[in-house]
Amino acid sequence: MWAIMAISIQLLSGPNVWAVTDEGTFEDEAACQAALAEAVPRTLSEDLRLAWEIGELKYVCLKVRGAGLSAN
């Protein structure tokens, strides 16, 4: 399963990453990339669009794995 993630790294506060839940999840990477290309930048608010245009905000497709047992 694949999901779209938004990534922004701030100098003082570090990374800020969130799932773009409005788009849902996808069975394969191609479907995720197609949805990403269709949604960005068309569906972004003005502030998010500006951040995306100047490279302060990235959207990527990441593979989602199940929540199995952790080594911790």
Order of alpha helices (4+ residues) and beta strands (2+ residues): beta-beta-beta-alpha-alpha-beta
